[in-house]
Amino acid sequence: MVIVPEMIGSVIGVYNGKTFNQIEIKPEMIGHYLAEFSISYKPVRHGKPGVGATHSSRFIPLK
C-alpha cells in the first residue's frame, strides 16, 4: 500500500511476517510503500569465528 498525504501523523501497524511493527507516518514518507519501513529479516551480524571455522581462523586468538 502506498503512503498518501491523508495518512500523515497516524501510527500504522505493518506486518513483517512475524510481528506488527508500529510505524509513525511522516511527510517525507509520501509515495513510498509501507513495507519499506518494516524490515522482514534480522540483519546478519558477523562476529568472531569459532573453533574450527576455517583454516585461517587459527591466527585469531580465542577468548
QUIZI-V720064 format. One record per residue. RES is the residue in one letter. SS is DSSP state (h for helix, s for strand, l for the rest). PHI is phi in whole degrees, 0 to 359 (NA if undefined). BURIAL is 1 if it has 16 or more other C-alpha atoms within 10 Angstrom, else 0. Layout:
res=RES ss=SS phi=PHI burial=BURIAL
res=RES ss=SS phi=PHI burial=BURIAL
This chain:
res=M ss=l phi=NA burial=0
res=V ss=s phi=276 burial=0
res=I ss=l phi=282 burial=1
res=V ss=l phi=246 burial=0
res=P ss=h phi=302 burial=0
res=E ss=h phi=292 burial=0
res=M ss=h phi=273 burial=0
res=I ss=l phi=300 burial=0
res=G ss=l phi=91 burial=0
res=S ss=l phi=271 burial=0
res=V ss=s phi=250 burial=0
res=I ss=s phi=237 burial=0
res=G ss=s phi=271 burial=0
res=V ss=s phi=247 burial=1
res=Y ss=s phi=281 burial=0
res=N ss=l phi=254 burial=0
res=G ss=l phi=105 burial=0
res=K ss=l phi=228 burial=0
res=T ss=l phi=223 burial=0
res=F ss=s phi=265 burial=0
res=N ss=s phi=260 burial=1
res=Q ss=s phi=280 burial=0
res=I ss=s phi=241 burial=0
res=E ss=s phi=268 burial=0
res=I ss=l phi=279 burial=1
res=K ss=l phi=244 burial=0
res=P ss=h phi=302 burial=0
res=E ss=h phi=286 burial=0
res=M ss=h phi=272 burial=1
res=I ss=l phi=300 burial=1
res=G ss=l phi=94 burial=0
res=H ss=l phi=270 burial=0
res=Y ss=s phi=273 burial=0
res=L ss=h phi=300 burial=1
res=A ss=h phi=295 burial=0
res=E ss=h phi=294 burial=0
res=F ss=h phi=254 burial=1
res=S ss=l phi=231 burial=1
res=I ss=l phi=292 burial=0
res=S ss=l phi=258 burial=0
res=Y ss=l phi=221 burial=0
res=K ss=l phi=271 burial=0
res=P ss=l phi=301 burial=0
res=V ss=l phi=286 burial=0
res=R ss=l phi=248 burial=0
res=H ss=l phi=278 burial=0
res=G ss=l phi=264 burial=0
res=K ss=l phi=282 burial=0
res=P ss=l phi=290 burial=0
res=G ss=l phi=269 burial=0
res=V ss=l phi=292 burial=0
res=G ss=l phi=74 burial=0
res=A ss=l phi=292 burial=0
res=T ss=l phi=214 burial=0
res=H ss=h phi=294 burial=0
res=S ss=h phi=282 burial=0
res=S ss=h phi=287 burial=0
res=R ss=h phi=290 burial=0
res=F ss=h phi=273 burial=0
res=I ss=l phi=261 burial=0
res=P ss=l phi=294 burial=0
res=L ss=l phi=277 burial=0
res=K ss=l phi=291 burial=0
